Each structure stands twice: as structure tokens, then as C-alpha cells.
Amino acid sequence: MSNRLTELLSQRQWLLADGATGTNFFAAGLQTGDAPEMWNVEQPEKVRELQQAFVDAGSDIILTNTFGGTRNRLKLHKAQDRVREINLAAAEISCSVARSADREVIVAGSMGPTGDLFIPLGELSMEDGIAAFTEQAEALAAGGVDVLWIETISAIEEMQAAVTAAATTGLPIVCTFSFDTNGRTMMGVTPGQVATLMQGLPITPIGYGGNCGVGAAELVAAITNMSETAQPGDVLIAKSNCGIPEYVDGAIRYNGTPELMAEYVRTVADAGARIIGGCCGTSPDHLRSMRNALDNHVKGDKPDLATIIARLGQISTGAEEQNRVGPLGENPSKQAASRGRRRGRDPKRKAADDGSFPGGA
């Protein structure tokens, strides 16, 4: 099916996605514990300003400010009955910025995790999960987004619910997982299994990959491993955090420099990613450096682990062990049952609740 994203991919070797939402909003005045999504209706000019900064820095794709836009997440801020209003406003802001650009810019409707565990690890049923994602997806589609961007997924069940819901809109879909627990997602999915999962869906996403996590080196390793089970023509996506998070003066800071993020871009492009951006901590300044690196890069050999470590820093032992993981066997979410019960909910939901993370990228 022809769409704006696939058409742009047919014209370019690589596309640059945008950077962080929530962590950039902190610099603009967002208070700890507040929901970035509320700014779509309360301070739309600040949302528009950040989106414009991403475009000015060279982004080909901008994500809507709707990471926590399901009723499950908005319930934390007593806004569960404002799902359509908030998501529609976010989509309209992003579309107005993109359509006024002097080049093609794709608007992706961000759909983050609900923050709840699915049965049997938690209380969220598949039916309720699909309903929550459908409500959000329909609002984003009504607002004019070009693609639905399912991100920071940890569990197979949540991915299935989100994809099922997104497919009802008829829009193209992409899906990215967050690898943050020794080379796996919190619920046990490995990078090598993601391609198999995507290829087995009734509706195949036009792109898939990883975002967030614990740093550029870990994500590049994940993409390298993922490429081993990818099919020819698969579009891999990498949206790494800007370095490693550090707790400084009561707040989370990311230690990645523009130079580090430029090296990340070159390395992950060689690893096989075609859509490359930044997640937590990535500013417009970082994106300008990433744009320059991408525009001047000549694709090289796929990096091995030693190359990744030399360029971007150490990775966990678990991430090393994921090299060339085979086809998916038993559902990793079931394998991770004890881990899920112990941790209870996704890391961004927990951090949002305790004030250390703003609820977006």
C-alpha cells in the first residue's frame, strides 16, 4: 500500500526521526509529575515550538506528543475522558508544523504502552487493551497523522493489542520495542525475536525496531542482532536515548554529546537501520549533528560487538548473548512471569509515577 512514509523511504537511503518530547519539555517548564500530553491543550504553543525545532534541525519524521495518550495513562492525571480531545489536538499541531515545511515531513502518531500488565501477569484483558489503543488510534487518524507509531513496547500481548487497534484505521504502522534488561525487553523479548514477531502479524508493520533503552551502544547491538532475522527489504528503526541517564541534582540527565549521537547514527546505519532518531535526552542540537552525520555517511560494513563498544561504550553481558538469536519459541512474556510480577509495570509508567520521568520520550 502506497503511503507518504514508504514513498519517502523509496527516495532516501535513510530518514531522520525526531528527538525527545518529555525531557525537552522539562527545559521549557514542564514540572515533575505533570503529563506532557496535557500541553497539547493547555500550552499548544510550546508543543508547536518543539516540533518546529525538530523540523528545523532536519527531522524527516516528527512524533505527536501522545506517548501517554491512552485512557489508562491519562487516568493518572484524571483526564481519561479527554482521550480524543488530547490526541486530536496533538495530531493537528504536528500536522500544521509538517505541512508548512518546505520539504516532505512525515507525522507519526505516537502510541506508547498503557502502563498496565496484561492477563495473566496483570488485570488488563486483551479486549480492554485493544479498546484503549483503538480510542487513541482513531483520534490520531482523525487529526491527520500519516502513520501510527507504536513505541517502547515490552510485551508481546501489548504489541498485538496496539497493532490490532491501529490496523482498524487503515493507516500504516510501525512498532518499536525497548530493550533495557540485559539485552531483552522487560518482558523477555529479544531483538532477534522481533523480526519473527513482526513477520507473523496479520498486518505487517512497514517498519520495526527499537527505541529508548539504556544507551546508544545497547540499541545498536539490538539492531545488529535484529538484522540477522530480518527479511530482505525490512525497514529497521533505531531511536536511541541520548547516552546514559544520570541522576544529577534531583533530576535525570543524559550524558550523550552531539558527537556521540553522530557516531551512533553512522554505526546504526551500518548495522542496518533506515529510520534513525533519538529518544530520551535528545535535543534539537543533537539532531542537527545527527542530520549532518547522516547526510555525509557512506554505508560501511555491519559493526561487530567490538566495533560497537569501541565507538559507543560498553554494553551488558546479556546484550552480547543475544547475538544471532533464532526464531521465536515460547512466548517470552510467559518466561518473564516472575519478573513481571516482581516489577509490576513498565519502567516509564513507574518513573512517571515517582516523578523521575515525564511520561514521554
C-alpha positions in Angstrom: 0.0 0.0 0.0 1.4 3.3 -1.0 1.7 5.9 1.7 3.8 9.0 2.4 6.4 7.1 4.6 7.1 4.3 2.1 7.3 6.9 -0.7 9.9 8.9 1.2 11.8 5.7 2.0 11.9 4.9 -1.7 13.6 8.2 -2.3 16.2 8.2 0.5 18.6 5.6 1.9 18.0 6.9 5.5 15.4 9.0 7.2 16.0 11.1 10.4 13.3 10.8 13.0 12.9 13.4 15.8 14.2 13.5 19.4 12.8 13.5 22.9 9.5 15.0 23.9 9.1 14.9 27.7 12.8 15.6 28.5 12.8 18.6 26.2 9.6 19.9 27.8 11.4 20.0 31.2 13.6 22.7 29.8 10.5 24.5 28.6 8.9 24.5 32.1 7.2 21.1 32.5 7.0 20.2 36.2 8.0 16.9 37.6 4.9 14.6 37.7 2.9 16.6 35.1 1.7 14.9 31.9 3.4 16.3 28.7 0.2 15.3 26.8 -1.8 17.9 28.7 0.3 20.6 27.0 -1.5 19.8 23.7 -4.5 21.7 25.0 -3.0 23.8 27.8 0.2 25.1 26.2 0.0 24.2 22.5 2.5 26.9 21.5 5.2 25.1 23.5 4.4 21.8 21.7 4.4 23.6 18.4 7.8 25.2 19.2 9.5 21.9 20.0 8.0 20.2 16.8 9.2 23.2 14.7 12.7 22.9 16.3 12.8 19.2 15.3 11.9 20.1 11.7 14.4 23.0 11.7 17.1 20.6 12.9 16.5 18.3 9.9 13.9 15.7 11.1 12.1 13.9 8.3 9.6 12.4 10.8 8.1 14.0 13.9 6.1 12.2 16.5 3.0 13.6 18.1 3.0 14.5 21.8 0.9 11.5 22.7 3.2 8.8 24.2 0.9 8.5 27.2 -2.3 9.2 25.3 -4.4 6.1 26.2 -7.1 6.5 28.9 -5.0 4.1 31.0 -2.2 6.6 31.3 -4.3 9.7 31.3 -6.3 8.3 34.2 -3.2 9.1 36.3 -4.0 12.8 35.7 -7.8 12.5 35.8 -8.0 13.0 32.1 -9.2 9.6 31.0 -12.3 11.1 29.4 -10.3 13.5 27.3 -8.5 11.0 25.1 -10.0 12.2 21.8 -9.5 15.9 22.6 -5.9 15.5 23.6 -4.8 13.2 20.8 -6.7 15.1 18.2 -5.0 18.4 19.3 -1.6 16.8 19.3 -2.1 15.5 15.8 -3.3 18.8 14.5 -0.3 20.6 16.0 2.2 18.2 14.4 0.4 18.3 11.1 0.4 22.1 10.9 4.1 22.1 11.5 4.9 19.4 9.0 2.6 20.7 6.2 4.2 24.2 6.5 7.7 22.9 6.0 9.5 23.4 2.7 10.1 19.7 2.3 8.3 16.4 3.0 7.9 15.8 6.7 6.0 12.7 8.0 3.8 12.9 11.0 3.7 9.8 13.2 1.1 9.3 15.8 2.9 8.2 19.0 1.3 5.3 20.9 3.2 4.3 24.0 2.4 1.4 26.4 -0.7 1.5 28.6 1.4 1.1 31.7 -0.7 -1.9 32.8 0.2 -5.6 32.6 -1.9 -7.9 30.5 -3.6 -11.1 31.9 -2.2 -13.4 33.3 0.5 -11.2 34.8 -1.9 -8.3 35.5 -5.5 -7.4 35.2 -5.7 -5.9 31.7 -7.6 -8.1 29.2 -6.8 -8.2 25.5 -10.2 -6.8 24.7 -9.7 -3.8 27.1 -6.2 -3.2 25.7 -7.4 -3.2 22.1 -10.3 -0.8 23.1 -7.9 1.6 24.8 -5.5 1.7 21.8 -8.4 1.9 19.3 -9.7 5.0 21.0 -6.3 6.7 20.8 -5.6 5.5 17.2 -8.9 6.8 15.9 -8.3 10.2 17.4 -4.8 10.4 15.9 -6.1 9.3 12.5 -8.8 12.0 12.6 -6.1 14.5 13.4 -4.4 13.7 10.1 -1.3 11.7 11.0 0.5 9.8 8.3 1.5 6.7 10.3 0.8 5.2 13.7 4.0 4.8 15.6 3.7 2.1 18.4 6.7 2.6 20.6 8.6 1.5 23.8 6.8 -1.9 23.8 7.9 -4.6 26.2 5.3 -7.4 26.0 4.1 -9.4 23.0 0.5 -9.0 24.2 0.7 -5.3 24.3 2.2 -5.2 20.8 -0.6 -7.4 19.5 -3.3 -5.2 21.1 -1.8 -2.0 19.8 -1.3 -3.3 16.2 -4.8 -4.7 16.1 -6.2 -1.4 17.2 -4.0 0.7 14.8 -5.0 -1.5 11.9 -8.6 -0.5 12.2 -7.7 3.0 11.0 -6.2 1.8 7.7 -3.1 3.8 8.4 0.4 2.3 8.0 2.0 1.1 11.3 5.5 0.9 12.7 6.4 -0.8 16.0 9.5 -0.4 18.2 10.4 -2.3 21.4 12.5 -1.1 24.3 15.5 -3.4 25.2 16.6 -2.5 28.7 17.0 -5.7 30.7 20.3 -7.5 29.7 19.5 -7.3 26.0 15.8 -8.1 26.3 12.7 -6.1 26.9 11.3 -6.0 30.5 9.0 -8.9 29.5 11.7 -11.0 27.9 11.6 -10.3 24.2 15.0 -10.4 22.4 16.0 -8.3 19.4 16.4 -11.4 17.3 12.8 -12.4 18.0 11.3 -9.1 17.0 11.6 -9.7 13.2 9.9 -13.1 13.6 7.1 -11.5 15.6 6.6 -8.7 13.0 6.5 -11.2 10.1 3.9 -13.3 11.9 1.3 -10.5 12.4 -1.9 -10.4 10.2 -1.0 -6.7 9.4 2.7 -6.3 8.8 4.2 -3.1 10.1 6.1 -1.2 7.4 9.0 -0.7 9.9 10.1 -2.1 13.2 13.0 -1.8 15.6 14.0 -0.4 19.0 13.8 2.8 20.9 14.7 4.1 24.4 16.6 1.5 26.4 19.8 2.2 28.2 22.0 3.9 25.7 23.3 4.1 22.1 25.6 1.1 22.3 22.9 -1.2 23.6 20.4 -0.2 20.9 23.0 -0.5 18.1 23.7 -4.0 19.4 20.0 -4.8 19.4 19.6 -3.6 15.8 22.6 -5.6 14.7 21.1 -8.7 16.2 17.6 -7.9 14.8 19.0 -7.6 11.3 20.1 -11.3 11.5 16.4 -12.4 11.3 15.1 -9.5 9.2 13.8 -10.3 5.8 15.3 -8.5 2.7 13.5 -5.2 2.4 12.5 -4.9 6.0 12.8 -1.3 7.4 14.6 -1.3 10.7 14.1 1.7 13.1 16.5 2.9 15.8 15.6 5.7 18.2 18.3 5.6 21.0 18.4 7.5 24.2 21.0 10.2 24.2 23.7 8.4 26.1 23.2 7.1 29.6 20.8 8.6 32.1 22.4 10.0 35.3 20.7 11.4 38.4 22.1 14.9 38.9 20.8 17.5 41.4 17.4 15.7 41.8 16.8 15.2 38.1 17.5 12.8 35.3 20.2 14.0 32.8 21.5 12.2 29.7 25.3 12.3 29.1 25.3 11.9 25.4 27.0 14.7 23.4 26.2 15.7 19.8 29.5 13.9 18.8 28.3 10.7 20.4 25.0 10.8 18.7 26.6 11.5 15.3 28.8 8.4 15.9 25.6 6.4 16.9 23.9 7.5 13.6 26.8 6.2 11.5 27.1 3.0 13.4 23.5 2.1 13.5 23.1 2.9 9.8 25.9 0.4 9.1 24.0 -2.0 11.4 21.0 -1.9 9.0 18.7 0.8 10.4 17.0 3.0 7.8 15.0 5.3 10.1 17.2 6.8 12.8 16.3 9.2 15.6 16.8 9.9 19.2 14.7 9.2 22.3 15.1 10.4 25.9 17.5 13.3 26.3 17.9 14.0 22.5 17.6 17.8 21.8 17.4 19.7 18.5 21.1 20.4 18.9 21.8 16.7 19.0 19.6 16.2 15.9 21.5 18.8 13.9 24.7 16.8 14.5 22.8 13.6 13.6 21.5 15.1 10.4 24.9 16.2 9.3 26.3 12.7 10.1 23.6 11.0 8.1 23.9 13.3 5.1 27.6 12.7 4.8 27.7 9.0 5.7 28.8 6.3 3.2 27.5 2.9 4.3 30.1 0.6 5.7 30.3 -2.9 7.0 27.9 -4.2 9.7 29.6 -3.5 13.0 30.6 -6.3 15.3 30.4 -6.1 19.1 34.0 -4.9 19.4 33.3 -2.1 17.0 30.1 -1.0 18.7 31.9 -0.9 22.1 34.9 0.9 20.8 32.7 3.6 19.2 29.8 4.0 21.7 30.8 2.4 25.0 30.2 -0.8 26.9 27.1 -3.0 26.7 25.7 -5.5 29.1 26.6 -9.2 29.1 23.0 -10.0 28.3 23.0 -7.9 25.2 26.1 -9.7 24.0 24.4 -13.0 24.5 21.6 -12.0 22.2 23.8 -12.2 19.1 22.1 -14.2 16.3 19.1 -15.3 18.4 17.0 -17.8 16.4 13.2 -17.9 15.7 10.7 -17.3 18.5 9.9 -20.2 20.7 7.8 -20.0 23.8 6.1 -16.6 24.5 8.8 -14.6 26.3 6.2 -12.8 28.3 5.3 -16.1 30.0 9.0 -16.8 30.5 9.2 -13.5 32.3 6.2 -14.1 34.6 8.1 -13.9 37.8 10.0 -10.8 36.6 6.8 -9.1 35.6 5.0 -9.8 38.9 8.0 -8.6 40.8 8.4 -5.3 38.8 4.7 -4.8 38.3 4.5 -2.3 35.5 6.5 -0.8 32.7 9.6 1.3 33.7 8.3 4.6 32.1 5.0 4.3 34.0 6.8 3.7 37.3 9.2 6.6 36.7 6.3 8.9 35.7 4.5 8.0 38.9 7.5 8.7 41.1 8.4 11.9 39.2 11.6 10.9 37.6 10.3 10.6 34.1 7.7 12.9 32.4 5.7 10.2 30.7 7.0 10.7 27.2 10.3 10.2 25.3 
